[in-house]
Every structure is written in structure tokens, then in C-alpha cells.
Amino acid sequence: MYYVILLIGILIFVAHFFTQLFRKTHVPDVLLLMLLGMAAGPVLGLVSPGDFGKVGSVLSTIALVVILFESGISLNLKVLKESLGTTGKLTLTCFAASIGAVAVIGHLMLDLPWISAVTLGAILGGTASAVVIPLVSMLGLSEKPATVLVLESALTDVLCILGVFALLQMDLQGAVDPARLVGSVLAALIFAMVIGVLGGLGWMLMLHRIRDIPNTISSTVASVFIVYGITEALGFSGAIASLAFGITLSNYEQLGMPRIKLLTGKKVTPLTDTELLFYAEAVFLLKTFFFVYLGISIQFGAWDVVLVASIMVFALFLIRLIVTRSTVGEGFTPRDAAITSMMGPKGLAAAVLATVPVQQGMVGGELMRDTTYMVVLLSILLCALLVALYPNRLVRQAYDAVFASRRVDAGN
């Protein structure tokens, strides 16, 4: 047991080194952490996902919740309102086009039935919050594009989950009710946001009393877990609720908290700098273990699967580049637009959803799972490569040429 504790300590120092390396070389730390996990897992066989039991999946969910919450704290409500139009266009267009491209490739090259191919498209239609949010934070984007990317990653998780289960229902029953599907999407978003906002408002009214109790700096994170759990239990999106909870805590004045204070007579206390620092440190630790675990969980398929996955990743990033060019505008510098077009990695949601068709007995389920795992790996790898190469003058000029005709801010 002692060597496990020893390795955890070394891993944390290695993660700090990777973070510093990211600042100097633009090689994302999340990629290096994942490669470290791959070396320990599928390459050397020192450890496997089964060694973690249920702890691995629980840790992954905790990491996602805390990353979304901490990201919500950093979002400004005014910028959020200004970003909704761009977020909607980018999210829905990318999601629909990605499903179409993956479905065609899956049907033609993997010989999947159309329903299975479209399901694979839904699995791979989103972006990974746990990958995108740390990268956006480290790269220092402007407020609007950073907000757009955070919201997109959270929204596509909902779209992917509902889309996959609707298609599975269609495969099992032969039909799906479009009106019910749209209603499910809206309910998952609206009710999750309402629960997150109400949870945040209620917590701020209690926070000053909670602080009178010793050692309660982590109580806010605990309250996020409760909100996430309740929201998921009700059948809505816990990820959206966690994001809304964080947004509420950092935008309490714009949400009318001073008025609530006058009506209730209760004290409203914002988060302190110490608490914000604690949450940032929690994100760092959870991000470190999450990406090492993700690397350990990667499964290598046959070479034909690697080839098809590579083609899918190329198609997905090309689609994202085209869609970004047609949707971004005011509030985006050329660098912001370029980075936005690179943020197409797949992650936890895709990896988890890939196991569902196998469990449900969908035709081609195992092939869909293996392809998804490879797309997750290659998409993160390509995202990291593009981010690392962007400071190169020729690469930057190529992206500037792509976005030259768009109405983006001239600043760099």
C-alpha cells in the first residue's frame, strides 16, 4: 500500500510540472496526464480500470461537477447573456453536423446499420467539459469566447445523453415521439437551471451561519454535490445545475440578492478569496486524477478502427472550423476564433455513453464502443497538438486567413 501513496504524491508534483510546461511550451497538461495514464494502463499493464472498481467512475463524476461549478463562479452574467446567441448557433450546428458526418462514415466504413451509425454520431456530437474548461482557463481567452465554450461543453452533454437514449428507444421500439424528445431536452435544461439557481440563492442566505462552524470551507462543494444529486434523481441535468449554482454565487447582485436580503432580513455573504483559492486547488487535484484515470481507461482497437476513428476526428474538427467561421463575430479576436475552432475534444460523456449500446444489445455496439474510445484519444491529441502549434507564425497566419473575412475584433 505504501507505494500507492508514494505514487500519488509524485503524481501531484508531476502535474504541477506539466502545468508549468503548458505555460512555456503550450503543450496541454491534460494530454500529458492522459499519456501518463495510458503508459501505466494499456501500454505497460501496471494498472487497469477494474482495479479502481466503482471509485473510478465516481471520481470522474466528482471531477466533472467541481470543474463545472468552479467554471460557473468565473462567468459573468452580463457576458453570459451576450453569449447565448453565439452559443446556441455554435452548439446546435456543430452537434447536428457532427452527427451527420460520423453517421455517414460509420455506415460506409464500419458497415453499421443507419440507426447504430446515427447513435455513434450522437455519442460523439459534443465536447468534453473536463478537457475544454481547463484549456480555456489556461489559454486566457476573452470573456465572451470563454463563456461560449464553457456553455457549449455543458449543453452538449445534455444533447448527447438525450439523443443517445432516444435513438436506443427508436431501435428497441421502432419509433420515438419528436415532441416528447424536444420536451425532454427543454425540461432537462430549464428545470436544471432553476434548481441550480434556487440552490445557489438558498446557499448564499445560509453561508454566513455555516461559516460560524469550524472547518466548513468545503461545505459549498458539498452543497453542489447535493444539488447535482437531487437534479439527477429528478431526471434532469446535474451538470447544468452545477454550472448554474456556480454562476449564481458569483452574480448574486445581478440576480437580485440585495432585494432578497431586504425582504428576508437575512445576511448575504459572497465567496471569499480563500474559498475561491480552495475551489481552484480542488479542480487542479481532481483534474489530475481524472485525466490519468481516463488514460488508463483507453482501449486500443484493431488498426481498421484506428483508421476510421482518425477519419472521424479529422471530419469533426474540419466541421468545427467551418461552423466556427460562420458563427463567431463581435467579441472574438482572431486568436479567440482559432482556439474556439480547436476545442472539439471528446471525453467522459462520450466514453460512458459508448458502453450503453453494448448493454442494450444494439447491433455493432462493441465496434461503436471501441471506435469511441479511439476518437476520444485522438480528438484530445489533435486538440492539444493544434493548441501547441498555434503560436507558430505560419500556423497562426493560416488561421488568420481562414477567419479574415469574418467580423472579428482586430486585436490579437
C-alpha positions as CSV (number, residue, x, y, z in Angstrom):
1,M,0.0,0.0,0.0
2,Y,2.8,2.4,0.8
3,Y,3.9,2.6,-2.9
4,V,0.4,3.7,-3.9
5,I,0.6,6.7,-1.5
6,L,4.1,7.4,-2.8
7,L,3.0,7.4,-6.4
8,I,0.1,9.7,-5.6
9,G,2.5,12.2,-4.1
10,I,4.8,12.0,-7.1
11,L,1.8,12.4,-9.4
12,I,0.8,15.7,-7.8
13,F,4.3,17.1,-8.3
14,V,4.4,15.8,-11.9
15,A,1.0,17.6,-12.5
16,H,2.5,20.9,-11.3
17,F,5.4,20.4,-13.6
18,F,3.1,19.7,-16.5
19,T,1.1,22.9,-15.7
20,Q,4.3,24.9,-15.8
21,L,5.3,23.2,-19.0
22,F,2.0,24.2,-20.6
23,R,2.6,27.8,-19.8
24,K,6.0,27.7,-21.5
25,T,5.5,25.3,-24.4
26,H,1.7,25.3,-25.0
27,V,1.7,21.5,-24.7
28,P,-1.6,21.0,-22.7
29,D,-1.1,19.3,-19.3
30,V,-4.3,17.3,-19.8
31,L,-2.7,15.5,-22.7
32,L,0.5,14.7,-20.8
33,L,-1.6,13.4,-17.8
34,M,-3.6,11.2,-20.1
35,L,-0.5,9.8,-21.8
36,L,0.9,9.1,-18.3
37,G,-2.2,7.1,-17.6
38,M,-2.0,5.3,-20.9
39,A,1.6,4.3,-20.2
40,A,0.6,2.9,-16.8
41,G,-2.5,1.2,-18.1
42,P,-2.9,-0.2,-21.6
43,V,0.8,0.1,-22.6
44,L,2.6,-1.4,-19.6
45,G,-0.3,-3.1,-18.0
46,L,0.6,-1.9,-14.5
47,V,-3.0,-1.0,-13.7
48,S,-6.4,-1.3,-15.2
49,P,-9.8,0.5,-14.7
50,G,-11.1,-2.6,-12.9
51,D,-8.5,-2.0,-10.1
52,F,-10.5,1.1,-9.2
53,G,-13.9,-0.6,-9.0
54,K,-16.7,2.0,-8.7
55,V,-14.3,4.6,-7.3
56,G,-13.1,5.4,-10.8
57,S,-16.5,6.4,-12.2
58,V,-17.4,8.2,-9.0
59,L,-14.2,10.2,-9.1
60,S,-14.8,11.1,-12.8
61,T,-18.3,12.4,-11.9
62,I,-17.0,14.4,-9.0
63,A,-14.3,15.9,-11.2
64,L,-16.9,17.0,-13.8
65,V,-19.2,18.5,-11.1
66,V,-16.4,20.5,-9.4
67,I,-14.9,21.7,-12.7
68,L,-18.3,22.9,-13.9
69,F,-19.1,24.6,-10.6
70,E,-15.7,26.4,-10.4
71,S,-16.1,27.5,-14.0
72,G,-19.6,28.9,-13.2
73,I,-18.1,31.0,-10.5
74,S,-15.8,32.7,-13.1
75,L,-18.7,33.5,-15.5
76,N,-20.2,37.0,-15.6
77,L,-23.9,37.1,-16.1
78,K,-23.8,40.1,-18.4
79,V,-21.3,38.3,-20.7
80,L,-23.4,35.2,-20.4
81,K,-26.4,37.0,-21.8
82,E,-24.4,38.4,-24.7
83,S,-23.0,34.9,-25.5
84,L,-26.3,33.0,-25.7
85,G,-26.9,33.7,-29.4
86,T,-23.4,32.6,-30.4
87,T,-23.5,29.6,-28.1
88,G,-26.8,28.4,-29.5
89,K,-25.7,28.6,-33.1
90,L,-22.3,27.1,-32.5
91,T,-23.7,24.3,-30.3
92,L,-26.6,23.2,-32.4
93,T,-24.9,23.5,-35.7
94,C,-21.8,21.6,-34.6
95,F,-23.9,18.9,-32.9
96,A,-26.1,18.3,-35.9
97,A,-23.3,18.4,-38.5
98,S,-21.1,16.1,-36.3
99,I,-23.9,13.5,-36.0
100,G,-24.3,13.6,-39.8
101,A,-20.6,13.2,-40.6
102,V,-20.0,10.4,-38.1
103,A,-23.1,8.6,-39.2
104,V,-22.1,8.6,-42.8
105,I,-18.5,7.4,-42.0
106,G,-19.8,4.8,-39.6
107,H,-22.3,3.4,-42.1
108,L,-19.9,3.4,-45.1
109,M,-16.6,2.4,-43.4
110,L,-17.7,0.3,-40.4
111,D,-20.8,-1.2,-42.1
112,L,-23.0,-0.1,-39.2
113,P,-26.8,0.0,-39.7
114,W,-28.0,3.5,-40.1
115,I,-29.6,3.6,-36.6
116,S,-26.3,2.4,-35.0
117,A,-24.3,4.9,-37.1
118,V,-26.5,7.8,-36.1
119,T,-26.3,6.7,-32.4
120,L,-22.5,6.7,-32.7
121,G,-22.8,10.3,-34.1
122,A,-24.9,11.3,-31.1
123,I,-22.3,9.8,-28.8
124,L,-19.5,11.8,-30.4
125,G,-21.6,15.0,-31.1
126,G,-20.5,17.0,-28.0
127,T,-17.3,18.4,-26.5
128,A,-15.7,17.4,-23.2
129,S,-16.2,19.8,-20.3
130,A,-13.4,18.3,-18.3
131,V,-11.0,18.9,-21.2
132,V,-12.3,22.2,-22.6
133,I,-12.7,24.2,-19.4
134,P,-9.1,23.7,-18.1
135,L,-7.7,24.5,-21.5
136,V,-9.8,27.7,-21.8
137,S,-8.7,28.7,-18.3
138,M,-5.0,28.2,-19.1
139,L,-5.1,29.8,-22.5
140,G,-6.6,33.1,-21.3
141,L,-9.4,33.7,-23.8
142,S,-11.5,36.8,-23.8
143,E,-14.7,36.6,-21.7
144,K,-17.2,36.0,-24.4
145,P,-15.5,33.1,-26.2
146,A,-14.5,31.5,-22.9
147,T,-18.2,31.7,-21.8
148,V,-19.4,30.3,-25.1
149,L,-17.0,27.3,-24.9
150,V,-17.9,26.5,-21.3
151,L,-21.7,26.7,-22.0
152,E,-21.3,24.6,-25.2
153,S,-19.5,21.8,-23.3
154,A,-22.2,21.7,-20.7
155,L,-25.1,21.8,-23.1
156,T,-23.8,19.2,-25.5
157,D,-23.5,16.7,-22.6
158,V,-27.3,17.0,-22.3
159,L,-27.9,16.8,-26.0
160,C,-25.7,13.7,-26.3
161,I,-27.3,11.9,-23.4
162,L,-30.9,12.5,-24.5
163,G,-30.1,11.9,-28.2
164,V,-28.4,8.5,-27.5
165,F,-31.3,7.3,-25.3
166,A,-33.9,8.5,-27.8
167,L,-32.2,6.6,-30.6
168,L,-31.9,3.5,-28.4
169,Q,-35.6,3.7,-27.8
170,M,-36.2,4.0,-31.5
171,D,-34.0,0.9,-32.1
172,L,-35.9,-1.1,-29.5
173,Q,-39.5,0.1,-30.2
174,G,-39.2,1.2,-33.8
175,A,-40.3,4.8,-33.1
176,V,-39.7,7.9,-30.9
177,D,-42.0,10.8,-30.2
178,P,-40.3,14.0,-31.5
179,A,-42.5,16.3,-29.3
180,R,-41.6,14.3,-26.2
181,L,-37.9,14.4,-27.2
182,V,-37.9,18.2,-27.5
183,G,-39.8,18.5,-24.3
184,S,-37.3,16.3,-22.5
185,V,-34.4,18.5,-23.8
186,L,-36.1,21.7,-22.7
187,A,-37.1,20.2,-19.3
188,A,-33.6,18.9,-18.7
189,L,-32.2,22.4,-19.3
190,I,-34.8,24.7,-17.8
191,F,-35.5,22.7,-14.6
192,A,-31.8,22.0,-14.1
193,M,-31.1,25.7,-14.3
194,V,-33.9,26.6,-12.0
195,I,-32.8,24.0,-9.4
196,G,-29.2,25.3,-9.7
197,V,-30.2,28.9,-9.3
198,L,-32.5,28.3,-6.3
199,G,-29.9,26.1,-4.7
200,G,-27.3,28.9,-5.1
201,L,-29.7,31.6,-3.7
202,G,-30.6,29.4,-0.8
203,W,-27.0,28.6,0.0
204,M,-25.9,32.3,0.0
205,L,-28.6,33.0,2.6
206,M,-27.2,30.2,4.8
207,L,-23.5,30.8,4.1
208,H,-22.8,33.4,6.9
209,R,-24.2,31.0,9.5
210,I,-22.3,28.0,8.1
211,R,-19.1,29.9,8.4
212,D,-19.6,30.1,12.2
213,I,-19.0,26.4,12.3
214,P,-15.3,25.3,12.2
215,N,-13.8,23.7,9.1
216,T,-16.6,24.3,6.7
217,I,-14.7,25.7,3.7
218,S,-15.6,22.6,1.7
219,S,-19.3,22.9,2.6
220,T,-20.1,24.8,-0.6
221,V,-18.7,22.0,-2.7
222,A,-20.8,19.6,-0.6
223,S,-23.9,21.7,-1.4
224,V,-23.1,21.4,-5.1
225,F,-22.9,17.6,-4.8
226,I,-26.4,17.7,-3.1
227,V,-27.8,19.9,-5.9
228,Y,-26.3,17.7,-8.6
229,G,-27.7,14.5,-6.9
230,I,-31.2,15.9,-6.5
231,T,-31.3,17.2,-10.1
232,E,-30.1,13.9,-11.5
233,A,-32.6,12.0,-9.3
234,L,-35.4,14.1,-10.7
235,G,-34.3,13.2,-14.3
236,F,-32.7,16.5,-15.2
237,S,-29.1,17.5,-16.0
238,G,-27.0,17.7,-12.9
239,A,-24.1,19.2,-14.9
240,I,-26.2,22.2,-15.9
241,A,-27.4,22.6,-12.3
242,S,-23.8,22.6,-11.1
243,L,-22.9,25.3,-13.6
244,A,-26.0,27.4,-12.7
245,F,-25.1,27.0,-9.0
246,G,-21.7,28.5,-9.6
247,I,-23.0,31.3,-11.8
248,T,-25.5,32.2,-9.0
249,L,-22.8,32.5,-6.3
250,S,-20.7,34.9,-8.4
251,N,-23.5,37.0,-9.8
252,Y,-25.7,37.3,-6.7
253,E,-26.1,41.1,-7.1
254,Q,-27.4,40.9,-10.7
255,L,-29.8,38.1,-9.6
256,G,-31.5,40.4,-7.1
257,M,-29.9,39.1,-3.8
258,P,-29.8,42.6,-2.2
259,R,-33.6,42.8,-2.7
260,I,-34.0,39.3,-1.2
261,K,-31.9,40.4,1.8
262,L,-34.2,43.3,2.4
263,L,-37.3,41.1,2.2
264,T,-35.9,38.3,4.4
265,G,-33.7,40.3,6.7
266,K,-31.0,37.6,6.2
267,K,-27.4,38.4,5.6
268,V,-26.0,37.7,2.1
269,T,-22.3,36.8,2.1
270,P,-20.3,36.4,-1.1
271,L,-17.5,33.8,-1.5
272,T,-14.2,34.9,0.0
273,D,-10.8,34.8,-1.8
274,T,-9.7,31.9,0.4
275,E,-12.7,29.9,-0.7
276,L,-12.1,30.6,-4.3
277,L,-8.5,29.6,-4.0
278,F,-9.6,26.3,-2.3
279,Y,-12.0,25.5,-5.1
280,A,-9.3,26.2,-7.7
281,E,-7.0,23.8,-5.9
282,A,-9.7,21.2,-5.7
283,V,-10.1,21.5,-9.5
284,F,-6.4,21.0,-10.0
285,L,-6.3,17.8,-7.9
286,L,-9.4,16.3,-9.4
287,K,-8.3,17.2,-13.0
288,T,-5.0,15.5,-12.3
289,F,-6.5,12.2,-11.2
290,F,-9.4,12.3,-13.8
291,F,-7.1,12.5,-16.8
292,V,-4.7,9.9,-15.5
293,Y,-7.7,7.6,-15.0
294,L,-9.0,8.5,-18.5
295,G,-5.7,7.4,-19.9
296,I,-5.8,4.2,-18.0
297,S,-9.3,3.5,-19.4
298,I,-8.4,3.9,-23.0
299,Q,-8.8,0.7,-25.0
300,F,-7.0,0.1,-28.3
301,G,-9.0,-1.4,-31.1
302,A,-7.9,-3.0,-34.3
303,W,-6.0,-0.9,-36.9
304,D,-9.0,-0.5,-39.1
305,V,-10.8,1.0,-36.1
306,V,-7.9,3.4,-35.6
307,L,-8.1,4.4,-39.3
308,V,-11.8,5.1,-39.2
309,A,-11.5,6.9,-35.9
310,S,-8.8,9.1,-37.4
311,I,-11.0,10.0,-40.4
312,M,-13.9,10.8,-38.0
313,V,-11.7,13.1,-35.9
314,F,-10.4,14.9,-39.0
315,A,-14.0,15.3,-40.2
316,L,-15.2,16.6,-36.8
317,F,-12.5,19.2,-36.5
318,L,-13.0,20.3,-40.1
319,I,-16.7,20.8,-39.4
320,R,-16.0,22.7,-36.3
321,L,-13.6,25.0,-38.2
322,I,-16.3,25.7,-40.8
323,V,-19.0,26.2,-38.2
324,T,-16.9,28.5,-36.1
325,R,-16.0,30.6,-39.1
326,S,-19.7,31.1,-39.9
327,T,-20.9,31.8,-36.3
328,V,-18.2,33.9,-34.4
329,G,-18.1,37.6,-34.7
330,E,-18.1,40.6,-32.4
331,G,-16.2,39.8,-29.1
332,F,-13.9,37.3,-30.7
333,T,-10.3,38.2,-31.6
334,P,-8.6,36.1,-34.4
335,R,-6.9,34.1,-31.7
336,D,-10.2,33.5,-29.9
337,A,-11.8,32.3,-33.1
338,A,-8.9,30.0,-33.8
339,I,-8.9,28.5,-30.3
340,T,-12.7,28.1,-30.5
341,S,-12.3,26.0,-33.7
342,M,-9.8,23.8,-31.9
343,M,-12.0,23.0,-28.9
344,G,-13.6,19.8,-30.2
345,P,-12.2,17.0,-27.9
346,K,-14.4,14.2,-26.7
347,G,-14.2,12.9,-23.2
348,L,-16.1,11.5,-20.2
349,A,-19.7,11.7,-21.6
350,A,-18.7,10.0,-24.9
351,A,-16.7,7.3,-23.1
352,V,-19.6,6.5,-20.7
353,L,-22.3,6.6,-23.4
354,A,-20.3,4.3,-25.6
355,T,-21.0,1.5,-23.2
356,V,-24.8,1.9,-23.3
357,P,-25.4,0.4,-26.8
358,V,-23.4,-2.7,-25.8
359,Q,-25.5,-3.1,-22.7
360,Q,-28.7,-2.6,-24.7
361,G,-27.7,-5.1,-27.4
362,M,-27.6,-2.7,-30.3
363,V,-26.1,-4.1,-33.5
364,G,-22.4,-3.1,-33.7
365,G,-22.3,-2.0,-30.1
366,E,-18.8,-3.3,-29.4
367,L,-17.5,-1.7,-32.6
368,M,-19.1,1.6,-31.6
369,R,-17.5,1.4,-28.2
370,D,-14.0,0.7,-29.5
371,T,-14.3,3.5,-32.1
372,T,-15.5,6.0,-29.5
373,Y,-12.6,5.2,-27.2
374,M,-10.2,5.8,-30.1
375,V,-11.9,9.0,-31.1
376,V,-11.7,10.3,-27.5
377,L,-7.9,9.7,-27.5
378,L,-7.3,11.1,-31.0
379,S,-9.5,14.1,-30.6
380,I,-7.8,15.2,-27.3
381,L,-4.4,14.5,-29.0
382,L,-5.4,16.7,-32.1
383,C,-6.8,19.4,-29.9
384,A,-3.6,19.5,-27.8
385,L,-1.4,19.5,-31.0
386,L,-3.3,22.4,-32.5
387,V,-3.1,24.4,-29.3
388,A,0.6,23.7,-29.1
389,L,1.3,24.6,-32.7
390,Y,-0.8,27.8,-32.8
391,P,1.9,30.2,-31.5
392,N,4.0,29.2,-34.6
393,R,3.9,32.1,-37.1
394,L,2.8,30.0,-40.1
395,V,0.1,28.2,-38.3
396,R,-1.3,31.5,-36.8
397,Q,-1.2,33.1,-40.3
398,A,-3.2,30.1,-41.7
399,Y,-5.9,30.5,-39.1
400,D,-5.9,34.3,-39.6
401,A,-6.5,33.7,-43.3
402,V,-9.5,31.4,-42.5
403,F,-11.2,34.0,-40.3
404,A,-10.0,37.1,-42.2
405,S,-13.4,37.7,-43.9
406,R,-15.3,37.3,-40.6
407,R,-16.3,40.2,-38.4
408,V,-13.9,39.6,-35.5
409,D,-12.1,42.1,-33.4
410,A,-8.8,43.3,-34.9
411,G,-6.9,42.9,-31.6
412,N,-4.7,39.8,-31.0
